[in-house]
Amino acid sequence: MQVELIFGDEQAAEWIEFQSFVIATVENDRLLRDVQAHIAEQVAQGKSSEEIKKGINQFFDDYGITRLNWYHLENVVRTNQSLAFAAGQIAKLEEVKDSFPYWRYSAVNDSRTRPSHAALHGKVFRTGDYKFYPPCGYQCRCTAIPMTEKEYAASREKVVSSKEIAKVIGKEAWKELLKDGEFIGNKNEGFMKWLAEQKKEMSKDAAEEVDRLLKRFDNKRKE
């Protein structure tokens, strides 16, 4: 039987909340903090993308500045949602990796699907290999389907390593993937590496604030 793990809005909201406060500390940008905090709250409540976008537009009206254009706003909402859910899924998948030792990349495969994402469709990776865990670009609608040992055997698929993916999907698809390079890799680790670089330039007070946020986030995940 196909088992699909759906992790919830609470984990995703916690990750977005953590990111929003850290980015606010690094950038000292009140607007960015409020927008991402709003997204986190709305995701936790299960609100639709349209409802979230309306709320963001209201923020811009309240601040008396020009609203983001529709396409940009759509990217803000979808990117934050999808990256947060991916981070939550990866964390949960690690907890159950003995039961789900594999995951399969699943693309929508319609006229809007990028060729590189279509090339990844059906590829099976070992749990722990998350370099190409979706989303793999802005507006990516792809998903990851955890697989048991039995499901993997029945699929007759061969496990692909992220290290050999360029050879598997072809040169052109590989080049297209690299255009959205910031999405490639572990979603959690990517942000933490970015944060580590930012801390090198931070003042002592800002670095201490980030450390406090890190500790609070770790404690919430252990609850």
C-alpha positions in Angstrom: 0.0 0.0 0.0 1.3 3.4 -0.9 2.0 5.5 2.2 2.4 9.2 1.9 3.8 11.2 4.8 2.1 14.6 5.2 3.7 16.7 7.9 2.0 19.4 9.3 1.6 23.0 9.4 3.0 23.3 12.9 6.5 22.1 12.0 6.5 24.2 8.9 5.3 27.3 10.8 8.0 26.8 13.5 10.7 26.6 10.8 9.4 29.8 9.1 9.1 31.6 12.4 12.7 30.7 13.2 13.9 31.9 9.8 11.9 35.1 10.0 13.3 36.2 13.3 16.9 35.2 12.3 16.6 37.1 9.0 15.1 40.1 10.8 18.1 40.1 13.2 20.6 39.8 10.3 18.9 42.3 8.0 17.3 44.6 10.6 14.3 44.6 8.3 11.0 45.1 10.1 8.9 44.6 7.0 10.5 41.3 6.1 10.0 40.1 9.6 6.3 41.0 9.7 5.6 39.5 6.3 7.3 36.2 7.1 5.7 36.1 10.6 2.4 36.6 8.9 3.1 33.7 6.5 4.1 31.5 9.4 0.9 32.3 11.2 -1.3 31.7 8.2 0.5 28.4 7.3 -0.1 27.2 10.9 -3.8 28.0 10.5 -4.0 26.2 7.1 -4.9 29.3 5.2 -4.8 29.3 1.4 -2.2 31.1 -0.7 -4.8 33.6 -1.8 -5.6 34.5 1.9 -1.9 34.8 2.7 -1.3 37.1 -0.3 -4.2 39.4 0.8 -2.7 39.7 4.2 0.7 40.6 2.8 -0.8 43.2 0.6 -2.5 44.7 3.7 1.0 44.9 5.3 2.3 46.9 2.4 -0.7 49.2 2.5 -0.2 49.7 6.3 3.4 50.6 5.7 2.5 53.0 2.9 4.7 51.5 0.3 4.0 49.9 -3.2 2.7 46.4 -3.2 4.7 43.6 -4.7 3.5 42.7 -8.1 1.4 39.5 -8.4 4.2 37.3 -9.7 6.7 38.4 -7.1 4.1 38.0 -4.3 3.2 34.5 -5.6 6.9 33.6 -5.4 7.2 34.9 -1.8 4.3 32.9 -0.6 5.0 29.6 -2.5 8.7 29.7 -1.8 8.3 30.2 1.9 5.6 27.6 2.2 7.3 24.9 0.1 10.7 25.3 1.7 9.2 25.2 5.2 7.2 22.1 4.4 10.3 20.5 2.9 12.3 21.2 6.0 9.6 19.7 8.1 9.3 16.6 5.9 13.0 16.0 5.9 13.2 16.3 9.7 10.3 13.8 10.1 11.6 11.5 7.4 14.9 11.2 9.4 12.9 10.1 12.4 11.3 7.2 10.5 14.1 6.3 8.1 14.2 2.7 9.3 10.6 2.3 8.0 11.1 4.5 4.9 14.7 4.0 3.7 13.9 5.5 0.3 12.0 8.4 -1.3 10.8 9.0 -4.8 10.8 12.3 -6.7 7.4 13.1 -8.2 6.8 15.8 -10.7 3.4 17.0 -11.9 4.3 16.4 -15.5 2.1 18.9 -17.3 2.8 21.8 -19.6 4.2 23.9 -16.8 6.7 21.3 -15.6 10.3 22.3 -16.2 12.2 19.7 -18.3 14.8 19.2 -15.5 12.0 18.5 -13.0 10.4 16.1 -15.5 13.8 14.4 -15.8 13.9 13.8 -12.1 10.4 12.3 -12.0 10.4 8.8 -10.7 14.0 8.8 -9.5 14.5 7.1 -6.2 17.0 8.3 -3.6 18.0 6.9 -0.3 16.7 8.6 2.8 19.4 10.9 3.9 20.3 12.0 0.4 18.3 15.2 0.1 20.3 17.3 -2.3 17.4 17.2 -4.9 14.5 17.0 -2.4 11.8 19.3 -3.8 11.3 22.2 -4.2 14.1 22.5 -6.7 13.2 26.0 -7.9 10.8 28.9 -7.6 7.2 27.8 -8.1 8.2 24.1 -8.0 5.2 21.9 -7.5 7.1 18.6 -7.2 6.7 16.4 -4.2 8.7 13.6 -2.5 7.0 10.3 -1.7 8.6 8.2 1.1 9.0 4.5 0.2 9.2 1.3 2.3 11.7 -1.4 1.4 8.8 -3.4 0.0 7.5 -0.6 -2.1 11.0 0.0 -3.4 11.4 -3.6 -4.4 8.0 -3.6 -6.2 8.9 -0.4 -8.1 11.9 -2.1 -9.8 13.6 1.3 -9.8 17.3 1.7 -9.2 18.5 4.0 -6.4 20.1 7.1 -7.8 22.8 9.0 -5.9 22.8 12.8 -6.0 26.4 12.6 -7.0 25.5 10.9 -10.3 22.4 12.8 -11.1 24.0 14.9 -13.9 24.8 11.7 -15.8 21.4 10.2 -15.2 19.2 13.2 -16.3 21.5 14.6 -19.0 23.6 17.7 -19.5 20.8 20.1 -20.5 18.5 19.2 -17.6 21.5 19.4 -15.2 22.3 23.0 -16.5 18.7 24.0 -15.9 18.7 22.7 -12.4 21.8 24.7 -11.6 20.0 27.9 -12.5 18.0 27.5 -9.3 21.1 26.4 -7.4 20.0 28.0 -4.1 17.3 25.4 -3.9 19.7 22.4 -4.3 20.7 20.7 -1.2 19.3 20.1 2.3 16.8 22.8 3.0 17.7 23.0 6.7 21.5 22.8 6.1 21.4 25.5 3.4 19.9 28.0 5.7 22.2 27.1 8.6 25.3 27.5 6.4 24.1 30.9 5.3 23.5 31.8 8.9 27.0 30.7 9.9 28.5 33.0 7.2 26.3 35.9 8.4 27.4 35.4 12.0 31.0 36.1 11.0 30.1 39.7 10.2 27.6 40.3 13.1 28.0 42.5 16.1 28.3 40.7 19.4 24.7 41.6 20.4 23.3 40.4 17.1 25.3 37.1 17.3 24.0 36.5 20.9 20.5 37.1 19.7 20.9 34.6 16.9 22.3 32.1 19.4 19.3 32.6 21.6 16.9 32.0 18.7 18.8 28.9 17.8 18.5 27.5 21.3 14.8 28.3 21.4 14.2 26.6 18.1 16.1 23.5 19.2 14.1 23.4 22.4 10.8 23.6 20.6 11.8 20.8 18.3 12.6 18.6 21.3 9.2 19.2 23.0 
